[in-house]
Amino acid sequence: MNQKTFNKTVKTRIREIEGMLTSKGAEYAGADRLSNFKEGASFRQRTPEGVCMDYVTKHIIALNEFIARIESGVEVKSEQWVEKTQDIAIYMILMEAILIDQGRIDNAGL
């Protein structure tokens, strides 16, 4: 992949991920953007970080299944790849937000 195509891919995906994170925030949470992870942690007797990892694991397993398919000669639709890779990226951003919120990392670089 040449640099121009790579840069376009990065810009497009970041824009899409930002849109999803900001629009879904209103749908999934109230004043506290991380409330679903906190409530899930209380419900499941886990940490918010653990709940986030549970959510992302589903997408990682699906991605692993996609890889197994292509390795056996079965194609996976482009939309499926994009959805799973974006979902994983979104959950990693949410994980960082949870870690900041829980005081496990600082947000000095933000």
N, C-alpha and C positions, 0 to 999 in steps of 0.2 A: 504494500500500500504506500502510495506516495504521500508526502507531507501535506499537500493541499487537501487530499481526501481525508486523511487522518484528522486534520484540524477541523474540517467541516463536520466530521462525525462527532468529535468532542463537543463542539459548539451546539450542534443539534440536540444531542442527548442531554447535555447540561440544561439547556432551555426546557426540554420536555420534562426532565426530572424536577426542575424548579417549579414548573407549572403544576405537576402532580402533587408535589409536597405542599404547595400553598393552597391549592383547591381542595385537596382531600382533607386538609387540616380542619376546615370548617365542617366537613361531613362527619369526621371521626372523633372530634374532640371539641370541648367547649373552650373556656378561658385558658385551661392548661393543655397545651398541645400534646403533652405526653400522658394525659390522664388515662387513656386506654391501656397503656403499658403498666401504669401504677395500679389501676383497678384489676387488671389481669394478674399482676403480681400478688395482690392481696387475695384474690380468688383462688389462685393456684399455689399459694404459699411459696412464691419464688421472688426473685428480684425483678425489677423492670428490665434489667439487662438480659436476664434469663428468658423472659417472655419474648423480648425482641429476637433473641437467638432462635427460639422456637418458631417464630413467624418466618424468619429468613431460611431456616432449615428446610421448610417445605419447598421453597423455590430452588434451593441448592440441589435437593433431591430430584426435582423435575429437570433441572439443567443437566444433572448427571445422567438421567434417563435419555435426554436428547442426545447426549454424546454417545451413549451406548447404541442408540438407533443409527446414528450416522456411521459409527464404526462397523455396524452390521449391514450397511448399504441402504438404509431407509432414510430418506430425507425428512427434515423437520421444516415446517413453514417458517419463513422469515419473521412473521409477526410473533410467533411463539418464542423465538430466540430473543427478540427485542423486549418482549414483555417480561421474561424471566430475568434477563440481565439488568433491565431497568429496576425491577422490583428489588433485586439484590442490592443494587446501588442505593436505592431509597432507604432500605432497612439499615444499611451501613451508616448513612447520614443520621438516621433516627437513633442508631446506637450511640453515635458520638454525642448527639444532643442529650440522650439519657445519661451518659457518662459525665457530661458537664453538669447536668441538673443534679446528679447524685454526689457531685463533688469529687469524683474519681479522677477527672482530668480538669485542667483549667481552660478557660476560654481566652487566655491572654492573646493568642494569635488571631483572634477573630475581630 
